[in-house]
């Protein structure tokens, strides 16, 4: 009886591997494209590195996938998480947002980083390099504030 249950679970697990979510991989190079946030609001190499390491996996069209993303149902969960993250903020398509939304998102970047809401703790548990030092958080917030002020015409 136990063997049949284990065999059934193994067959279901193997069958799940045939159904893979689409990957979030743009043909465009990172930090390129007319709507990319750092094209619109130039950032220092340090800020670009912070964005690439701590933000872009969930908030751009350039997700770096870990090996375990190939195993279902983990791949499904990651795809859902990335889709949700891009729905809230997509740095690759930032220029397509109306100016009012851009300003709100730039404010939210600073707020989320200062409050340690972003990057998510669940993300930094696995991606330790995504953890922000106080200096990195300040650099990112300063860049977002400067971009906001530029957009506001200050």
C-alpha positions in Angstrom: 0.0 0.0 0.0 2.8 2.5 1.0 4.7 1.6 -2.2 1.7 2.4 -4.4 1.2 5.7 -2.6 4.9 6.6 -3.0 4.8 5.5 -6.7 1.7 7.6 -7.3 3.3 10.6 -5.7 6.5 10.1 -7.8 4.4 9.9 -11.0 2.5 13.1 -10.1 5.8 14.9 -9.3 7.4 13.8 -12.5 4.3 14.8 -14.5 4.4 18.3 -12.9 7.8 18.8 -14.4 6.3 18.9 -17.9 4.4 22.1 -17.1 6.8 24.9 -16.9 6.0 28.6 -16.6 7.3 31.1 -19.1 10.5 32.8 -18.0 10.9 36.5 -17.5 13.8 37.1 -19.8 13.8 40.1 -22.1 16.0 40.2 -25.3 17.0 43.7 -24.3 20.2 44.2 -22.3 19.7 45.2 -18.6 19.8 49.0 -18.1 18.9 49.6 -21.7 15.7 50.6 -23.5 13.9 53.9 -23.7 11.6 53.1 -20.8 14.2 51.7 -18.4 14.4 53.7 -15.2 18.1 54.2 -15.2 18.0 55.5 -18.8 15.3 58.1 -17.7 17.0 58.9 -14.4 20.7 58.1 -14.7 22.2 56.2 -11.8 25.7 55.7 -10.6 27.4 52.3 -11.1 26.8 51.6 -7.4 23.1 52.2 -7.7 22.8 50.2 -10.9 24.5 47.3 -9.1 22.2 47.6 -6.1 19.2 47.6 -8.5 20.5 44.6 -10.4 21.3 42.6 -7.3 18.4 43.5 -5.0 15.5 44.6 -7.2 15.6 43.5 -10.8 14.8 39.8 -10.3 11.3 40.7 -9.3 10.9 44.2 -10.6 12.2 44.1 -14.2 12.1 42.1 -17.4 15.5 40.5 -16.5 15.1 37.8 -13.9 18.1 35.7 -12.9 16.7 32.2 -12.2 18.3 30.0 -9.6 18.7 26.3 -10.3 15.7 25.3 -8.2 13.4 27.4 -10.4 13.5 24.4 -12.7 11.7 22.2 -10.2 8.0 22.4 -10.1 6.0 23.5 -8.1 8.8 25.9 -7.0 9.1 27.3 -10.5 5.3 28.1 -10.5 5.6 29.9 -7.2 8.6 31.9 -8.4 6.8 32.8 -11.7 3.8 34.0 -9.7 6.0 36.0 -7.4 7.9 37.7 -10.3 4.6 38.4 -12.1 3.2 40.1 -8.9 6.4 42.1 -8.4 6.4 43.4 -11.9 2.7 44.3 -11.6 3.5 46.6 -8.7 6.7 48.0 -10.2 8.6 47.2 -13.4 11.9 49.2 -13.8 12.2 48.0 -17.4 8.9 49.7 -18.3 9.1 52.6 -16.0 9.0 55.2 -18.8 5.6 53.9 -19.9 4.0 54.9 -16.6 2.3 58.2 -16.4 4.4 60.9 -14.7 2.1 60.8 -11.6 2.6 57.1 -11.2 6.4 57.5 -11.7 6.5 60.0 -8.9 4.5 57.8 -6.6 6.7 54.7 -7.4 9.9 56.7 -6.8 8.5 57.8 -3.4 7.5 54.2 -2.6 11.0 53.0 -3.5 12.5 55.2 -0.8 9.8 54.4 1.7 10.1 50.6 1.2 13.9 50.6 1.4 14.0 52.8 4.5 11.3 50.7 6.2 13.2 47.5 5.2 10.1 46.3 3.4 12.3 45.7 0.3 14.0 43.6 -0.7 11.7 41.0 0.9 13.1 39.0 3.7 12.0 35.8 2.0 14.2 36.9 -1.0 17.2 37.9 1.0 17.2 34.6 3.0 18.2 32.8 -0.2 19.9 35.7 -2.0 22.2 37.0 0.7 23.9 39.4 -1.8 20.6 41.2 -2.1 20.7 42.4 1.5 21.2 46.2 1.6 23.8 47.7 3.8 22.8 51.0 5.4 25.1 52.8 2.9 23.4 51.0 -0.1 20.0 51.8 1.3 21.0 55.4 1.5 22.4 55.5 -2.0 19.3 53.9 -3.4 17.0 56.3 -1.5 19.0 59.3 -2.5 18.9 58.3 -6.2 15.1 57.7 -6.0 14.6 61.1 -4.3 16.7 62.9 -6.8 14.8 61.2 -9.7 11.5 62.2 -8.0 12.7 65.8 -7.6 13.8 65.9 -11.2 10.4 64.6 -12.4 8.7 67.2 -10.1 10.8 70.0 -11.7 12.5 70.9 -8.5 
